[in-house]
Amino acid sequence: MKLVFCGGAGEVGASCYLLCIDGKKILLDCGTRMKGGKDSLPDLRRIQELGGVDAIIISHAHMDHTGSLPIVSKEYPEAKIYMTHATKDLIRVLLYDSLKIMNNAEGEIPIYAEKHVQEMLSRIICYSPQYTFEPIKDSDIKITFYNAGHIAGAALIYIQGKEGTLLYTGDVSGVEQQTVNAATVPKLRPDVLIMESTYGDKLHSNRQVEEERLIEIVKENILNKGKILIPAFALGRAQEIILLLKKAINKGKLPKFKIYVDGMVKDINRMYKLNPNYLKRNLAKKIFKGNDIFYDDNIIPVSNNEIRDEIVNLDEGLCVVSSSGMLKGGPSTFYAEKFASDERNYIAITGYQDEEAPGKEILDLLDTDEKDRYININDKNIPLKCGIGKYGLSAHGDKVELMGIINRTTPRKIFLVHGDKDVISIFANEVNRDARAQVYVPSNGEEYDIRFKNPRKQLFTMKKIKPLYKRVQITEKDMLELWQYLYKLTGVNVGYSIEDIIYIWSGQSNFSEEKVIEYRKILNNTKYFTPNSRRLFLYHPVKEEELIQEESTEMEMNDMLAFVNDIFPKEAGLYKTGARYEDKIVLLYFNFPDKAKETYKDKIQKIERETGWKVEINDDCNQGAAEELIYSLLPRGVMIDKLSYYRNKGYFSIDLSKDIDIDGISRIQEEFERKSGMKLVINSNGQLKTEELSLKIKDKGEMMEQNKAFNIIESVFLGKRHKLFKKSKKVLNNIPYIELSFVSPQIGYLYKDAIEQLEKETGWNITINQNPNQNEIIKTVKMLFREKGIPIKKNPSVYINEAMVKVSVDEELDDELRHQIEEELKMETGYGINVEQ
């Protein structure tokens, strides 16, 4: 194979790489540079000299990867153009906007016309990620798209030919964003990897931290009645910011205020809503239900200049999210000009800025005195008195993510592109040290002849399923038959692309845009198939038991809550109800949850059966109700001096104002446990009548000096599998003892024999701390899921009473992986795990 670097090597912009393989020529992306004009184009002459192209493959819609598509397509009209469905919709918006900019630019000759854009669009063929297609007739070349993160529709491109295999990353992100999931990189075995290196020399700051920083500065400005401008790339970054601010308002992190959306952002928002299967599941579910994911009473699209003038003159705190992200054009320059001179206002830069952009000029002023700040906007030199700041919300992988892709795919040859020359050079040296591969830093115009004696073979291929060969157009009524066929063959673990479904139903490979849209609509609304939780362009047959549940009528939320409140008697102690609507879960808060679970088990099952909602019971008891119950059991005149709730151990402890005899204590404890399901420890007359620790009275003369005892304990646990986190000296009822803290008491009990031996050797009582190290458990869970490549939706929750960790993920785990995670966590922490979607 041969690789020709026509653009995008040693630079960010004009990405364009020609692959000559098996006698065919495939163009990977064909973008433009940001500067505009003819100099913005890649080296198209070399493509012409090599005889043109047979196919064009596009990774994603950004103009630095697609801006010269109309020109190349005009030159080679026989070459089909391949991309994902979302990318086509987004390209249409971007190229028409580019036409408008070119036609309005004075003294600049447009590099293509509307006719060329229309003809180019007619040559596009779309495929879903993870569907393998053959782009060129009379050739064995196969291509598969994989989700690249970055923006909606972005794809890694995997090419298989007789002369070898190649993986091109395009722009890739391994971090979950508000709109899209992180990249999906299977264990491919490419001979060649062409990889972006935009941030190859950097470690991104924690995205959540950066998002919180942005929320805080927005809050500060809103409360001070300031106006904050967030200039954002219309495609990708703007949608991230809108959803981030919307979520912060809904969660109460921000007060309610107006967010105005302006520029091409509005058109991109519309395209995102047309492609729910390329977004995250929570957004797709809202779109399936007909809800808007971007706009509401607080978030308003700007439709004309009159509204812009009103925004500028409003005497209230507000935010504007507008393109362009570099302040090189679009409405964002209007707002920057108006906001810059007022010290109450703020401009937040959240994306890449090229050297000539006004946005870069602002960033260069961050460390200068406010008196000396001026920026050039719309050919005006304006004093910059407003606040300014930079926030890292990059949609490109940093060096850790990029090295992760290399380690996962283990290519033979690596070509680093799409980055500043100095950045690529630094990254190349690091890759060269760590990777067992030949590393190349190409320049534009360079060509590489690559030969492999033994090209790698693909490790896995999806087994082709025999079609049903139905000649009728599929409808919702046919979904049952299709579900029965696939459920019997592969169960629920295999996901199918729309193209797979079309072929399985009809036996045909006609994947026209109209047909794909029609099938997608049916699949998104049927009860028989469900989109994959992280790759919504794949559809899984639903489980049979879920299908049976689906057939039961789901009760409307208010009716369901009324049903719940009616079903429990007053003595059940149900003091609060709630619901998580999207998950169809009703939340029940009982005074004594353990007792309620046992006593009202049948009623709880009836709720789930007759409403279609799942029941989740809050595990914490009501301390006020517990205190009231205790007082009802105490003799008259006896008061509670102190009440303690040991949540992690599941019992209450009280100090009393007067003595009670032993029989009285026993009676109260028994009655409290009968009514609450919990134990009660009563401290009367300064003596602990019921205690969990069993300490022996030791002769202090036989007890080893404390530090020496600590050293011996440390030496015993030094070589053990589990870490001893802490050794503490404590005293109970004048009896000294040593408490050992492990990640959990369950792990501590594994060393019971060693602890008993240490008691004999040191002469001390030695106990195990009953409180787990929750931070360490959560850290272990996160690390375990990260190693398995499974993103966690939110921080895991530790349930001490059950010795259980609850984790929410987007992706459904197969039984083998789930069992593996359970075993490893049990071994490391002694805790079980409950994984929920």
N, C-alpha and C positions, 0 to 999 in steps of 0.2 A: 504494500500500500504506500501511497505518497500523501504527505500533508503539506499544504500550501497556506501560509499565514498571510492573508490579504488585508487584515486589519484586526485591531483588538489585542495585539501582542505588545507588551510593554506600555499599555495605555488603557484607560477606561473610555470606551467609545469605539464605534465602527467595528464591532465584533463580526468577523467574517472568516471562516476557515473552510478551505476546499479539501475534501477527502477523495482521493482516487483509489478505488478498491474494486477488485474483481473486474477491471475494465470499465467501470462506471465512475461517474463524477458526481459526488454529493456535496452540496453546499450547506454548511452548518451556520445558520444565522447570516444576516446581511444588514448590519446597522449603520448608523451615522454617528459622526462626532457632534458635540454640542455646539460648535462654533458656527455651523450653517454654511451654505454655499457649496461649491464643488469640492473644496478641500475637506469637507465633512465626510466624503465618501471613502470607502475602502478601495483597495487596488483592484478595480474591476477589469483592468486591461489584462492582467495575468490570467484571469478566468477565461477571457476571450482567446488568449494565445493557446490555452490548453484544450480548446474545443468546446467551451461552454459547460453546461451542467445538465445532468439527467434528472435530478430531483433536488428540492430545497427543503431542509428540515429546520423548523423554528423552535427554539427553546422556550421563549416567552415574549410578551408583547412590548416591552420597553423599547423605545426608539433606538437606543444604542445597539439593539439586536435586530431591529426590523425596519429602520428608517429608509434603507435603500431597496427594500423589497420591490416597489413598483418599477424601479429601473431595471433590476436584474430580471424580473418576470417579463418585462417588455422585450428584453433582448433574447430571452429563451422561453418563448410562449409554450413550448411543448413540455417543459419541466413542471411537473405538479409540485405543489407546495403543501407540506404536511405539518400539522400542529394540533393542539388540543382544541376542543370546542370553545372554551372560555377565551383562549388566546385569540381566536379569530374575531370574536365579538369585541375584544379590547383593541385589537389592531385597527379595526374599522374606525373606532372613535379617534384613536391617536393619529392615524394617517390623514383623516379629514381635517383634524385640527392643524396638522402640519401644513396641509394645503392652504388653509386660511392664513396661517402665519406667513408662508412664502408669498402669497398673492398680495398681502398687505405691506410687505417689506419694500421700502423704496430703494431703487437702484440695485435690486438683487434679482437675478434671473432664476425663476422656479426650476427645480431639477426634474420635476414630473408634473403631470396634469391630472385632473380628476378622472379622465378617461383611463389613464394608466392604473389608477387605484381600483377602479371598477373592474377592469379586466383581470388585474392581479387577484382580487377577491374571488372572482369566478373560478380561479384555478386552485383554490385551497381545498384540501381534503382533510377532514378532522378525524382523529381517533382518540379514544379514551386511554388514560394511563393504564399500563399493564396489559394492553392488548397488542400482540405482536402482528405486524403487517409487513407486506412486501411492496416497497415503493416503486420498483422498476420492473417492467415486464421482461421476461427472458433472463431473469437473474435470480440467484438464490439469496440475495441480500435481505436480511430481516432487520426490522427496527422496532424497538419497544420504548415507549415513554414511561418514566417513573416520576412520581410527585417530587418536586424540587423545593417545596416551601416557597419562600421569596414573595411571590404574589399569586393571585388566583390563576390557575392554568399553567403555571411554570413547570417545566419538565426537564428532567435529566434525559439524555438521548443515548440509547444503547444500540449499537450497530454490530450485527454479526455478518461476516462474510467468509469466503474460503481463505482469504489472505490474512484473516485475523479479526479480532473484536476490538471495538473502541467505545469508550464511555465519555460523553461530553456533558459537563455539569451545567452549562449555561450559568445563570446566577442561582446560588443555592443557599438555603438557610436551614440549620439544624435546630432552630429554636422555635417553640410554639409562639404564634402571634395571635392577635385578636381575631383576625379574619381567616387565617389558613393554618393548617397543621404543619409541623416540621417535615423536612424532607424524608422520603421513604427510600432508603438505599439497601436493596437486598444484597446478598453475598454473591455479586457478579464476579466474573473473573476476566476483566478486560485485558487484552494485551497492551492497549494504549489508553491513557487517561488524559483528556484535555480538561484542565480545571481552572476555574476562576480563582484569583488571588487578591481580590480587592483589599481585604484586611488580613493578609497573610502574616503581617508583622505584629498584629495586635491581639490582645485578649479583650473581648467586649466586656463592659461593665454588666453587672446583673441586670437583665431587662426589666424585671419587676421593680428593682430599685430606681432605675431611670424613669419608669412610668410613674412611680410614686413621687419622684422629684418634680416631674412635669405637673402632676395633679396639684402638688403643694404650691407651685408658683402660680398656677391658674387661680387657686383658691385665694392666695394672698392678694392678687391683683383685682379679683372680683370683689372681695370685701372692701377694698380701697376705691371701688368704683372706677377701676382702670379698665382699659381695653387691651386685650392681648391678641396679637396676630401670630398665628402658627402657619407660616408659608410651608406648603407640603407638596410633594410630588403627587400629581392628580391620581396616579395609578399606584396603589399599594399603601403608601405612607398616610395619605389623607384618610383613607378608610380606617386604618389602625387608630388614628388619633380620635376620629369621631366616636368610634365604639368605646375607646378607653374613657373618654370624657362622659359619654352616656352612661356607662357602667358606674363610674364614680358618683354621678348624680343619683342614680337609682339606689346605690348602697349608702348614700348619705355622707360620702367623703367630700362631696362638693355641694354647696347650696344650689338651689335651682336658679339657673340663669340662661340667657339666650346664647346659643352657638349658631353662628351664621356660616353656611357652606357656600362657597363661591368658586367660579371658574369651571374648568373642565372636570373638576371633582364630581360635579352633579351627573355628568354623562357616564363617568366610570362607575359611580354608585349604581346607576341603572343597569349597567352590564353585569355587575356583581350579582344583583338580584335576579338576573336572567340565568345565572349559572350556580344555583345553590349546591350542586353536587361537587363543586370545586372549593367550597368553603368549609368551615368547621361545622360540626354537627348541630350545635345549639343555634347557629344562624340558619342553617338549612331547615331545621324544624320550624322555625318561625316563618320562613318563606313558604314552606309547604302549607302552612295554615293561613296564608294570605296576609301575613303581618309585615309591616315595613321594618327593616333591620337598622336603618340609619336615621330616619326622621321621626320626630314626635313633637310634642308641644314646646319643647326646649330647643330642638335642633331644626333650623329653618333654612331651606335653600333660597339663595338670592337670585332673583329673576331679572332685575333691571338696574339701571344707574340710579333711579330715584331711591330705591331701597338702600343702595350703597351710601348715598348722601345722608339718608336718615340714620344709618348705623353710625356714621362718623359724628353726627350731631347729638346722638342719644346721651343723656346724662345718667348713665348706669354702667355697672360692670358688665362686660360681654366679651365674647371670644369670636374670632374669625378664623376659619380654616379654609385656606384658599391656595390655588395654584398660581404661579409656579413656585416650586419648592426652593429654587435658587434666587428668586426675586428678579429673574431675567425677563419677565413678561407676565401677562395675565393680570387679574384683579389684585393679586397680592402686592404688586408694586403701588397700586392706588392706595391701599390701606397702609402700607409701610410709610409712604409719603405723608399721610395724614396723622398717623399715630406717633411717628418718630420724635417729634419735638415736645411731647408732653411727658413729663417725668412720671406720671401715674401709670403710663402705658408700658407695654412689654412686647418684645419680639422674641419668640422661641424658635431656634433653628434645630431641626430634628433629622436632617438628612445630609447626604454628600453634597459638597459645594466645590465646583471646579474653580480654578485659579482666577478666572476673569469674572466670576459671578458676584453681584452685590451681596449675596448671602455670605460669601467667603470674606468679603470686605468687613462685614459686621463681626464675624468671628475673630478677625484680626484685631478688632478694637476692644475685645473683652478685657484685656489687661491694661488698657490705657485710661488716662484721667478723663472723666466725663466732660470736662471743659473742652477737650481737644477732639471730641468725637464728631465726625462728619461723614455722611455717606452720600453717594451719588445715585439717586433714584430718578428715573424718567428725565435724565439729563439735567437734574437739579441737584445742587450741593446743599444738603439739608443737615442741620445740627441734630445729632442723635442724643437726645436727652432721656429717652425712655430706657427702661431696663432691657438687657439682652442676656441670652443664655443659650447654651448648647446642651442637647439631650440626646443620648445615644439610643436610638430606636432602629438600629440598622437591620435590614432584611438580608444581609450577606453574612455568610459564615466567617467566624474569626479563625485564627490558626489552629485552635483546638478542634473545632468542627471540621475544618478542611483536612487535618491530619487523621481525624476519625474516618473520613471517607476513604482516604488512602489505605489506612489499616484494614478497613472492611473489604475493600475491593482488590487489594494487593496487585496492582498493575505491574507490568514489566517496564514500561516506559511512561514517564510523566512529563507533560508539557504544561507549563504554568503561564497563564494569560490573564487578561482583564485585570490589570493593576498597574500602579506606578512602577517604573523600572526599579527604583531603589527598594520598594516594598517586595517586589517579586524576587530580587536578588537575595534579600535577607531570608525570605521564606524558603527559597530554593536551597540555601545552605543548610537550613534546619531539616528540610525534607531529605536532603542527601545524607545527613547523619543518621536519620532514623529509619528510612525506608529502604528496603532491598529492591531498588529499582534504579534505572537510569533516568536522571532528572535533566530536563532541557528548559532553557529560558529563551524562547525564540524571539526574533525581531520581525517586524512587518516586512514582507517580501521574501523571507526565508522559506526554503523548501526542504523537506526531509523524506528521503527514501527509506522505508522501514520494511525489513524482511524478517519473517519468522520461519524457521525450519518446521516447527511444530506449533501452529497456532492453537491457543487454548480452546477447549470445547466447553460449551455451556453446561453448568452443573445440573440445572433443573429445567425441565420443560413441562408445561401444563398438558396433561393428557387430553387429547381431543375427544369431545363427547359426540356420540352419534346424534345427528339432528332428528327432529320429529318430522321434518319435511311437510309442514302444514302449508297449504296453499291459500288459506284464508288469512286476512289481516288480523293480527292479534288484538284482543279487547280485554277488558277487565274480567269478563266471564271466562276467558281462557287461562287466567292466572292460576286457578286451582289445578288444572291439568299440567301446566308447566311446573308448578311447585311440586306436585306429586312425583313427576318424572325426575327432577333434579334432587329432591329430598331423598328419594330412594337410592340414587346413584352416589351422591357425595355428602349427604347430610347437610349440616349448616356451616361447616368450617370453610368451605370453598366459596370465594366471592367471584362473581361474573360481571364483566363489563357489559355495557349495552350492546356492543358488537357481538360478544359471545351469545347474549340472549337472542339477538336477531338471527344469528346463524343456527343456534340450537332449535329455535322454533321453526324456521323456514328452510334451512339448508342453504340459504343464499348469503352472498357476501356483498349485498347492496346496502351500504351504510350511508345513504344520502342524509343530508342535514335534516330534511323534513322527517325522515323515518326515525332518525335518532331522537329528535325532539318528541315525536309521538310516543315512542317506547319509553323514554325517560319520564314523561308525564304519567304514564300508566304505572310504571315501577315505583315512582315516588309516592303514589297515592294508594297502591294496593296493600292489603293486609298480609299477603303471602310472601312478600320479599321486603327486606330492610336494607338500607345502605350501610356499608361498613362504617363503624364508628369513627375511624380516622381517614379512610379513603372512600369518600361517599360516592365515587364514580364506580365502585364495585357493589354488587347486590348479592346478599346472602338469602337463601330460603330461611324463613323463620322456623323456630322450633315448634314441633307439633303441639306441645303443651301450651305455648304462648298463643298459638292459633286458636286453641279451644278457649283460652281466656279472652281473647280478642272478640270472640263471638258473643260473649256476655255483654250486656249493655253497661256502658260506663256512665255512672251518675254524674250530673252536673255538680260543681264544687259546693255551692251553697246548699243544695239539697243533701249532698253527702254529709256536710258538717252538721246539718239539722238531724239527720239520721243518727249520726254518732252521739250527739248530745242526748237524744231520746233513748238510746239503747242501754245506757248505763244508769243504774240507780244512784241516788245521792251518796250512799255509803261507799260507792266505788272510789270516791275522792278524785274524780276527774275535774281538775281546776282550770285547765287551759287546753285549747285545740288550735291546730294550725295546719298548713298544707304547703307542699312544694308542688306547684301546679304542673310544671314541665315533667317532673318525674312521677306524677300521679301517686304521691305519698301523702297520707294524712298523719300528722304529728299529734301524739297524745301525751299529756302531762298529768300523771297521777301523783297523789300525795306519797304513795308507797308503791313504786313501779313493780318491784319484784312480786309483791303480794297480788297486785292487779293482774299481772301476766298469768299467775297461777289460778286465781279465782275466776277471772273473766275470759279465760282462753276461748271458750265457745263463742262468746260475743265478738271477740276480736276476729275470729275466723269468719263469722257471719258478716261483719263489715266488709272484709275483703271479698267475700263471695257475692254479696248483693250490691255492692257499690262499684266494684271494679278497681278500687283504690287499694294500694298496699298500706299496711299500718306500721308505723315506726314509733316506738315508745321511748320517751326521754328517760335515761337511766338514773338521773338525780332525783332524790326524794325531796319533798317539800319540808324544809326545816321548821317552818312555822307550824305546820300540821303535826310534826313530830313532837314539838314542844307542847302543843295543846294536848296531845294524847298522853304524854308523860304526866302533865299536871292533873289530868283526869284520873290517873292511877295512884298518885301520891296521897298520903294521908293529909287531912286538913291541917294547915299551918306549916307544912314543910315546903320550903321554897327551893328553887333551882338557883344556886349561886353562879354556876357556869355550865354551859352546854356546848359540847364540841361534836362536830360531825366529821368523822374520818371516812371521807368519800372513797378513798382508795382501798380501805379495808372493809367498808360496808357496815359500820356500826356507829352508834352514838355513845358519848360518854358524858356523865353529869356529875357535878359536885353539889351536894345538898347542904342546906343551912342547918339541918338537925339530923341526929342519929336515927337510923331505922334498924330494927333487928334483922337478923339474917333471913328469917322466914319472910319478912315483909319485902326484903330486897328480892328474894327468889320469886315471890308472887308477882311483883311488878315486872320483873324481867320476862317471866313466862307470858304474861298478858300482853306486854308490849310486842314481843316476838309473834304472838298469835295474830295480833291485829295489823302489824306492819310488815311482818316477814323479816325483820331486822333484829340484831342483837343490841342490848343496852348494857353498858358498863356503868355501875353506880359507885361513886366514891363517897363514902359516909364516914364521918369522924376521922378524916385524914387517912384512912386506910383503903387500899385498893382491894375491894372484895372479889372482883373478877378481873383477872389480868391475863394477857396473852403470853407474856414472857415467863418462862420457867427458869428462874435464876437460883443457883445454889449459893448458900453462904460460904464464902471462902476465907481461909486463914490468910490474912494479909502478909504474914511472914513467908508463906509458901508461894505468893504471887510474884512473878518475875517483874523486874523493873520495866516500866511502861515502854520506853523507847527500845529496849532490848527485845521485848515481846513484839513490838511493831516490826523490827528488823527481821525477826524470825518468820513472822507471817508474810512479809514482803518476799523473802527468799523462797518460801514454799510456793507462792503463786507466780513467781517470776517466769517460769517456763510453761505455765498452763495456757490452754487454748483461749480462755476468756480472761479479760482484764479485770483486776481488782482495782476499782476506781478510788476507794477511800477507806481509811481505817480511823475510827473515832472512839474515844473513851467516853462512856456515858455512865450515869448512876440512876438506879431505880430503887426506891425504898432503902436508901443507904447502901445498896449493893453495887459496887463498880463492875462494869463489863465493857468489852470491846465489841463494837458493831462494825461489820464488814459490808461494804456497799458494792454490789455488782450491777451489771446492766439491768438485771431484774432479780427478784428473790428466787424465781424459778431456776435461773442459772446458778445462783448461790447454792441451792439445794443439791446441785450436781456434785458439790465438793463437801458434802456432809461428813464423809469419813475423814477427809483431810482436816476439817474444822474440829472434829472430835479429838483427833490426834494432837492438834495444836492446843486444845484446852488442857490436855494432860501435860503437855510439854511446858506450857507457860504458867499454868495454875490459874488462868483467867476464865471467867465466863465469856464465851464468844458467840455472838448472835449474827443473824443475817438481816440487813436492813430490808423492811417490807415495802419500801417505796422504790419503784423502778426509776431508772434514769431515762426519762421520757425523751429528752433531746437526743440522746445516743440511739435510742430505738428508732426514732424518726429518721435520723441520719443514716442508720443501717438500711432502713426500708428504701430511702431515696437512692442510695448507692446500688442496692440490689436491683431496683427497677431500671436505673440508668444503665447498668451492665447488660440488662436484657433488652435494652432499646425500647422500653415502654414508657412514654411520658405520663406523668401524674398530673391530674387536673388541678389539685390543690393540696395543701399540706396534709399529710396523713393524720388521723386522729387516734389517740391511744386510749383504750378502754381498760382501766386497771382491774376492775372487778372481774372481767372476763379474760384477762391476760390476752387481749386481742388488739390488733391494729386494723383500722378501717382505712382503705385506700380507694379513691375514685379515679378511674381511668376511662379514656375514650374508647380504647380498643378492647374487644372481647378476647379473653385469653382461652386458648385451648386447654383441655384437661391436663395434658402432660406438662405444659409450661406452668400452669397454676400449681400443680403438685410440686414441681421443682422449686418454685418460689416459697411455698409453704414449708418445705423441708429445710431449705437453707435459712429462712428466718427463724424457724424453731431452733435450729442448731446454734445460731448466733445470739439470739435474745431470749429464747424460751417462750416467746409469744407466738400465738396463732395469727392468721391474717384473714380479713374479709375484704375481697376485691369486688367493687361495684362499678358498673358503668354509669 
